[in-house]
Every structure is written in C-alpha cells, then in structure tokens.
Amino acid sequence: MFEDSPIHVDHILAIEATVDDMRSQNEATHRLSQDVLDKLSPAQARNVPDPIQPPTCGSAQSSPISTSSVGQRKNFLKPSAPSEFNGN
C-alpha cells in the first residue's frame, strides 16, 4: 500500500523522535512533581495515613479535636499588656 519512499521514512522518523521527546518530558515532569509532593508533605505524598490516637476515658464529654491539630503549637503573636491607666 505505502511505498518506502524517503518522504514516508522521514515522516516516521520525525514522529518517533517527537514521541521520544514527549516521553522524556513526561518523565521529567513526573519526577519534578513527585519531588514537590515529597517536600510539601512527606507522609501524605507517600499515601501514609495520619496516625489516629484512640480516645481516652472521659474524652467523649469534651469537645472533639481534629487529629491534624493535636500536638501542634500555635504560632501567633500576643499583644503586650496595656500600660497602666493614669486617668488623663
């Protein structure tokens, strides 16, 4: 059906080269996105579930606390105490 003319061979070689380039770019993009995920959240990027602590006695009466905030320190600035009021 198709003859092995130089034009057809050149087109096939160009298509193969383009597909190879696209595969290389796809692999590089995958590696970069995986690196970003690993740096953002190492445990979640590897699909490791967050550890869930079992409730202790009497904790059913208290308000529920999300597992993501347990053990985290709050980092915010506190305002200084007001100066003493002198009536003026």
N, C-alpha and C positions, 0 to 999 in steps of 0.2 A: 504494500500500500504506500508507505513512505519510502522514499529513496534515501540512502545515506549520503545526502549531499552535504557539503561543508556548511551550508547555512543552517540546516537542521541540527547538525552536530554542535555548532557554535551556540545555538539557542539552548540546547540541552545542557551544555557545559555551563552556560551563564545561569541557567535556572538552578543547577546543582550547587554552584558557588553561592548563589543568593540564599538558598535553603541552609547551607552550612553556616553562612554568616548569621542568619537568623537564629539558628540553634545556639551558636556561641553567645550571641547577645542575650538569649533567653536564659542560658545557664548563668551568665554573669549577673543578670538581674535577679535571678533566684538566690544566688549566693549573697548579694548585697541586701536583699530584703530579709533573708534569714539572719544576717549579722545585725541588722537594725532591730529585729524582733528579739534576738538574744540580749542585746544591750538594754532594751526597754524593760523587759520583764523576763528574766531568765527562767523562772519556774513556769510561768504561763506560756512562754514561747515553746516550751517542750511539752505542752499539754499535761503538766503535772498539776493535779488539783491542789487547792489551798488546804492546809491541814485544818480540820474541824475538831474543836475540842468538845468533848461530851459535857452536858450541863451538870453542874454540881447541885447538891441538895440545897433547896431554898431558892434556887435561881429562877424557878418558874414564877415566883411572885415579883421579881424585879423586871424592869423593862428590858426588852430584847436588845442586844448589842450585836451589830453586824460583825462577822468574823474578820472583815478586812480592816476594821478599826481597832481590834483587840491588840494590845501590846504596842500601839503606836503612840509616840509622844506628840502632843500638839505643839506645833511650832508657830507661835504668833507673838507679836509684841504686846506688852502690857503697858497701859498708860501709867505715868508716875502719879503718885498721890498728890492731891491739890495742896497748895500752900495754905498755911493757917490763915483763917479769915480774921481781919483786924477791925471790921466794921466800917471802913472807909469806902 
